Amino acid sequence: MWAHFAAGASFQNISPILPLITEEYGISHTTASLLMGVVMIISGAFGLPAGIIVGRLGLWRTYTAGWFMMGLLTLAALSPGFEGLLALRIAYGLGMAVMMPATGPLIMQWFRPKELPIITSVNVAVMSLGIVVSVSTAAPLSGIISWEKVLGLFGGIGLAGAFAWLLWGKAKEGVGDMAASFTWEEVRAVLRNRTILLLGLADASCFSMYIALSGWLPTFYNETRGMSLTEAGFIVGLLPFTGIFAVLLGGFLPLKMRSRRTFFIVPGVLAGVGALGSFLIDNTAITYASVTILGLGSWLYIPTLLTLPMELPEMTPKRVALAWGWIMTASGIGTFASPLVVGAMRDSLGTFVPGFLVFGAVAWFLVVAGFLLPKAGPRKAQLPGPEAPSTPIQE
C-alpha cells in the first residue's frame, strides 16, 4: 500500500504546475508534455520485459529496485533543470515498470484467491489517494515553497518507503512457479490469449484519454476559463478522489456479480460521457459533475482489469506478471502519445479542444472491449507452489 501511494504521489503532481514549469524553462506545451508522457512510454516499453525480469531477479529484489528508482525523484528539489527533471521522471517510470508486474505475484503469494479482488482494489485506491493528495496540493505548496521542492517532497515518500522495504519487506523466493526459468513459449502463449490482449487494448484506450485530460485540463481551465492554478488543480483532483471510491466499489461488486463484461461496458460509457462534459460545456456545475463522472468511469474497471488475469485457466504467478506487464506496455504506449499529441495540437491550433476530442473518442473502445470479452465469470486463481502447471496457457 505504501508503494502504491508513493507511485501515485509522483504520478501526476506535475500537471497542476505545468504553467509554472513552461514559464520557468521557457519551453512549449509540446516539450512540457514530455514530463508527463515519458513516464508512460518508459513504463510501457519496460512493462513486458519487467514481467520477465520478475521471474529472473526475484520478487524482493525487483521491488527493492523499483522503490529506489521511484525515490530518485527526491533529487528534483535540487533544481536539476529541464533535462535533469526529465531524467528523474524516466527513472520514476522505470521504477513503476518493474514494481507493478511484481505486485500481482506478491498478492497471489500473500492472499487467498477470494481475497484477490479486494486487495487489488485497495492497492489501486491507495494509489488514487496518492494522486489526489499530490494533485490537489502541488499548486498551493508551490506558492509557499518552490515547485522543485514540492516535486522532491513527494519523491521523498518513495525514498522513505525504499528503506522501509529493505528492513521489513518479505517475499518468498525460489518456490513454485516463480522459481522456474521462463520460456519464450510462455510469453507467446500469454500474448496470444484473446482476453489478455483485449484487456491491454481496453486499458490503453481509456487510460490514454484519462492522462490527456488530467494532464492538460488544469492548463486548459487556467488559460481558457480564467481559473487559478489552485482551483483548476482542485477540480482535476476530483478524478483520482472519485477513483478512491470507484476502485473500492469495483473490487467488492465482482464478488456479487459473475459477469465481468459489465465492469468494462458501464465504466466505458461513464468515462466517455464525462470526458466530453469536462471540456465542452463552460458551466461550473456541469464541469464538476462531468469530472466526477469521468473519474468514476476511469477507475471503476481497474480492479477487474487486474484481477481477471489471475482468474483465467492455468494462470500462474509468473504468467500473471507477464500479463500485467503487457497491460502496462499497451497503456504506456497510448498514454505517452496522448499528452504529446494534445500539446502539439494546442501549439499548432491554439486550442486544446481538438486533441481532447480525439482521445475522448478513443476511450469508447473500453465499451467495445467489454462486449468482446468472454461471458464466463471467474475461475479459481492459481496459487504458487510445486503443483503449478508448466503447460502453456490455453488461448
LINLINBEL-V400599 format. One record per residue. N is the residue number from 1. D_LAST is the distance of its C-alpha to the last C-alpha in whole Angstrom. Layout:
<<N | D_LAST> <N | D_LAST>>
//
This chain:
<<1 | 33> <2 | 35> <3 | 33> <4 | 31> <5 | 35> <6 | 36> <7 | 33> <8 | 34> <9 | 37> <10 | 37> <11 | 34> <12 | 36> <13 | 40> <14 | 41> <15 | 40> <16 | 43> <17 | 46> <18 | 44> <19 | 48> <20 | 49> <21 | 47> <22 | 48> <23 | 52> <24 | 52> <25 | 50> <26 | 51> <27 | 48> <28 | 46> <29 | 43> <30 | 41> <31 | 42> <32 | 42> <33 | 38> <34 | 37> <35 | 38> <36 | 35> <37 | 33> <38 | 33> <39 | 31> <40 | 28> <41 | 28> <42 | 29> <43 | 26> <44 | 24> <45 | 24> <46 | 24> <47 | 21> <48 | 19> <49 | 21> <50 | 23> <51 | 19> <52 | 20> <53 | 23> <54 | 23> <55 | 22> <56 | 25> <57 | 28> <58 | 27> <59 | 27> <60 | 31> <61 | 31> <62 | 29> <63 | 30> <64 | 34> <65 | 33> <66 | 31> <67 | 34> <68 | 37> <69 | 35> <70 | 35> <71 | 39> <72 | 40> <73 | 41> <74 | 44> <75 | 45> <76 | 45> <77 | 49> <78 | 50> <79 | 50> <80 | 48> <81 | 48> <82 | 46> <83 | 44> <84 | 44> <85 | 43> <86 | 40> <87 | 39> <88 | 39> <89 | 37> <90 | 35> <91 | 35> <92 | 34> <93 | 31> <94 | 30> <95 | 31> <96 | 28> <97 | 26> <98 | 26> <99 | 27> <100 | 24> <101 | 21> <102 | 23> <103 | 24> <104 | 21> <105 | 21> <106 | 25> <107 | 24> <108 | 22> <109 | 25> <110 | 27> <111 | 26> <112 | 25> <113 | 22> <114 | 24> <115 | 26> <116 | 23> <117 | 23> <118 | 27> <119 | 27> <120 | 25> <121 | 27> <122 | 30> <123 | 29> <124 | 28> <125 | 31> <126 | 33> <127 | 32> <128 | 33> <129 | 36> <130 | 37> <131 | 36> <132 | 39> <133 | 41> <134 | 41> <135 | 41> <136 | 44> <137 | 46> <138 | 45> <139 | 48> <140 | 51> <141 | 50> <142 | 51> <143 | 54> <144 | 55> <145 | 54> <146 | 53> <147 | 49> <148 | 48> <149 | 49> <150 | 47> <151 | 44> <152 | 45> <153 | 46> <154 | 42> <155 | 41> <156 | 43> <157 | 41> <158 | 38> <159 | 41> <160 | 42> <161 | 39> <162 | 38> <163 | 41> <164 | 41> <165 | 37> <166 | 39> <167 | 41> <168 | 39> <169 | 35> <170 | 34> <171 | 30> <172 | 29> <173 | 29> <174 | 28> <175 | 26> <176 | 23> <177 | 20> <178 | 21> <179 | 24> <180 | 22> <181 | 22> <182 | 18> <183 | 17> <184 | 16> <185 | 13> <186 | 12> <187 | 12> <188 | 10> <189 | 7> <190 | 8> <191 | 9> <192 | 6> <193 | 5> <194 | 7> <195 | 8> <196 | 9> <197 | 11> <198 | 13> <199 | 14> <200 | 15> <201 | 17> <202 | 18> <203 | 20> <204 | 21> <205 | 23> <206 | 25> <207 | 26> <208 | 27> <209 | 29> <210 | 30> <211 | 31> <212 | 33> <213 | 35> <214 | 36> <215 | 37> <216 | 39> <217 | 40> <218 | 43> <219 | 45> <220 | 44> <221 | 46> <222 | 49> <223 | 49> <224 | 49> <225 | 50> <226 | 53> <227 | 51> <228 | 52> <229 | 49> <230 | 49> <231 | 49> <232 | 46> <233 | 44> <234 | 45> <235 | 43> <236 | 40> <237 | 40> <238 | 39> <239 | 36> <240 | 35> <241 | 37> <242 | 36> <243 | 32> <244 | 34> <245 | 34> <246 | 31> <247 | 28> <248 | 30> <249 | 30> <250 | 26> <251 | 26> <252 | 28> <253 | 27> <254 | 23> <255 | 25> <256 | 27> <257 | 24> <258 | 21> <259 | 19> <260 | 18> <261 | 18> <262 | 22> <263 | 22> <264 | 21> <265 | 23> <266 | 26> <267 | 26> <268 | 25> <269 | 28> <270 | 31> <271 | 30> <272 | 30> <273 | 34> <274 | 35> <275 | 34> <276 | 37> <277 | 39> <278 | 39> <279 | 41> <280 | 42> <281 | 45> <282 | 48> <283 | 48> <284 | 48> <285 | 47> <286 | 44> <287 | 43> <288 | 43> <289 | 41> <290 | 39> <291 | 38> <292 | 37> <293 | 35> <294 | 33> <295 | 33> <296 | 32> <297 | 29> <298 | 28> <299 | 28> <300 | 27> <301 | 23> <302 | 23> <303 | 22> <304 | 19> <305 | 18> <306 | 18> <307 | 18> <308 | 14> <309 | 12> <310 | 15> <311 | 14> <312 | 10> <313 | 9> <314 | 11> <315 | 11> <316 | 15> <317 | 17> <318 | 17> <319 | 13> <320 | 15> <321 | 17> <322 | 15> <323 | 13> <324 | 17> <325 | 18> <326 | 16> <327 | 17> <328 | 20> <329 | 20> <330 | 19> <331 | 22> <332 | 24> <333 | 24> <334 | 25> <335 | 28> <336 | 29> <337 | 30> <338 | 31> <339 | 34> <340 | 35> <341 | 35> <342 | 37> <343 | 39> <344 | 40> <345 | 40> <346 | 43> <347 | 45> <348 | 45> <349 | 45> <350 | 47> <351 | 45> <352 | 42> <353 | 41> <354 | 39> <355 | 37> <356 | 36> <357 | 35> <358 | 33> <359 | 30> <360 | 31> <361 | 30> <362 | 27> <363 | 26> <364 | 26> <365 | 22> <366 | 21> <367 | 22> <368 | 20> <369 | 17> <370 | 18> <371 | 18> <372 | 15> <373 | 13> <374 | 12> <375 | 15> <376 | 14> <377 | 16> <378 | 16> <379 | 15> <380 | 17> <381 | 17> <382 | 17> <383 | 20> <384 | 21> <385 | 23> <386 | 23> <387 | 21> <388 | 18> <389 | 15> <390 | 15> <391 | 12> <392 | 9> <393 | 6> <394 | 4> <395 | 0>>
//
